[in-house]
Amino acid sequence: MIDPSAGVTSPSLAALLHERQDPTAILNSLVRSVAGVIGAAIASADGRSIAHSDQLNHDPGRAAMIAATMGLAGQLIGVVGGRQLEEVVVRSDAGSVIVFAVGSEGVLTVLAKPSTNLHHITTEVRARVETLRSVVRGGT
């Protein structure tokens, strides 16, 4: 008889708990979950780097630049009568930078190849938003 689960491994409970608490593991999981995502980083709203995926180098300037982008975008949403910023998308021929508000305390940056499904990224981020908020609260 063939065992249909043979060769299939599930993460252990310990691994799942570790990933849920470790900001780098959360970001690496996000990168792995969407084809075309090449990196992710999380920072406080005031521009302090909290964590980044293994694919990115540590760059404190990136965190400050992303926080400033969110601040400016937050001012711009008033033009359309909005009150709460959700995300900023910057597209180029080389790819996309998607910056998500993580509550009022933080920002998540996702870097993606040009052909990446941005809706899929948004879906994956929303599934992790509460975990990301706790990471930002713990890192600030």
C-alpha positions in Angstrom: 0.0 0.0 0.0 1.3 3.5 -0.9 1.3 6.1 1.9 0.1 9.4 0.3 1.9 11.4 3.0 5.2 9.7 2.4 7.9 12.2 1.7 5.7 15.1 2.8 7.0 16.9 5.9 5.0 19.4 8.0 6.7 22.0 10.1 6.9 21.1 13.7 4.9 23.0 16.3 8.2 24.4 17.6 9.2 25.6 14.2 5.8 27.3 13.7 6.0 29.0 17.1 9.6 30.2 16.3 8.5 31.6 13.0 5.6 33.4 14.6 7.9 35.2 17.0 11.0 35.7 14.9 10.7 38.8 12.6 13.3 37.4 10.2 11.5 34.1 9.9 8.2 35.9 9.3 9.8 37.9 6.5 11.6 34.9 5.0 8.2 33.0 5.0 6.6 35.9 3.2 9.4 35.8 0.5 9.0 32.1 0.1 5.2 32.2 -0.2 5.0 34.4 -3.3 6.8 33.6 -6.5 8.7 36.7 -7.6 9.2 38.3 -4.2 12.9 39.0 -3.8 13.0 40.5 -0.3 11.1 42.1 2.6 12.0 44.4 5.5 10.1 45.8 8.4 10.8 49.1 10.2 9.2 51.4 12.8 7.2 54.3 11.5 10.0 56.6 12.6 12.5 54.8 10.3 14.3 52.4 12.6 15.1 49.1 11.0 13.6 46.1 12.9 14.3 43.1 10.6 14.9 42.1 7.0 14.7 38.9 5.0 17.8 36.9 4.3 17.8 38.1 0.7 18.4 41.8 1.7 21.5 43.4 3.2 21.1 45.5 6.3 20.6 49.1 5.2 19.4 51.6 7.9 18.9 54.2 5.1 16.3 52.0 3.5 14.2 52.0 6.7 14.4 55.8 7.0 13.5 56.3 3.3 10.5 53.9 3.5 9.2 55.6 6.6 9.5 59.0 4.9 7.6 57.6 1.9 4.8 56.4 4.1 4.7 59.8 5.9 4.3 61.6 2.6 1.8 59.1 1.3 -0.2 59.5 4.5 -0.4 63.2 3.7 -1.4 62.5 0.1 -4.4 60.3 1.0 -6.1 63.4 2.3 -6.4 64.5 -1.4 -8.9 61.7 -2.0 -10.6 62.1 1.4 -9.0 59.0 2.9 -8.0 58.7 6.6 -6.0 55.6 6.8 -3.1 54.7 4.6 -2.9 51.0 3.5 -0.1 50.7 1.0 2.1 52.5 -1.5 3.2 50.8 -4.7 6.1 52.0 -6.8 6.6 50.2 -10.2 9.5 50.3 -12.6 10.9 48.3 -15.4 13.1 46.5 -12.9 10.3 45.5 -10.4 8.0 46.9 -7.7 8.4 48.2 -4.2 5.3 47.7 -2.1 5.2 49.5 1.2 2.4 48.5 3.7 1.4 50.3 6.8 1.6 48.0 9.8 -0.8 49.7 12.2 0.4 53.2 13.0 3.7 52.0 14.4 5.4 50.4 11.4 6.0 49.8 7.8 6.6 46.6 5.8 8.5 46.8 2.5 8.3 44.0 -0.1 10.5 44.0 -3.2 9.3 42.0 -6.2 10.2 41.2 -9.8 8.2 43.0 -12.5 6.0 40.0 -13.3 4.9 39.3 -9.7 1.2 39.2 -8.9 0.9 42.2 -6.5 -2.6 41.0 -5.4 -1.0 37.8 -4.1 1.5 39.8 -2.1 -1.2 41.9 -0.6 -3.2 38.7 0.3 -0.1 37.2 2.0 0.7 40.4 3.9 -2.9 40.7 5.2 -2.8 37.2 6.5 0.2 38.1 8.6 -0.8 41.6 9.6 -1.5 40.8 13.3 1.8 39.0 13.6 3.6 41.9 12.0 2.0 44.4 14.3 3.3 42.4 17.3 6.8 42.3 15.8 6.7 46.1 15.3 5.5 46.6 18.9 8.2 44.3 20.2 10.9 46.0 18.1 10.1 49.6 19.0 
